[in-house]
Amino acid sequence: MASAWAAEGTAIASVDAESLFDGFFVEQRYCQTRDGAVSFQARNVFGFDPADESYKLYQFDSVGFAPAAPASGQWRGEELALVRTSPRGRQRTVYQFENEECYRMRVSFAPAGSDIWQDVVSGLYRRAHSLSPNHS
């Protein structure tokens, strides 16, 4: 989707995930390419915070904004929705799992002071293969 960070267009992404610390966290490495060149990269760490009984997403990416706090959210059925607020606005990331082999991910953004959400990324991700028991 067109956004303040990128023009509208088609991209291909690869995602590698690994369970960490006996399953307490999952690290995800995301690499997006457009027109044959890497256009975006991210490292995501997911976990559960028993203090507020919510799931957390810590994201570090090639755009370079350091997150002051993680995104926070809940599972509802097969969907995990996480929202993070920063001085720039709010980012909502939704993972919708269709089965063990396929999920959809959508990222939306609402600028500071606005309640209008704009889709930034939307994609369908399919399992290619497992590299080890900790990777998927």
Secondary structure, 3 states (H helix, E strand, C coil): CCCCCCCCCCCEEEEEEEEEHHHCEEEEEEEEEECCEEEEEEEEEEEEECCCCEEEEEEEECCCCCCCCCEEEEEECCEEEEEEEECCEEEEEEEEEEECCEEEEEEEEEECCCCCCEEEEEEEEECCCCCCCCEC
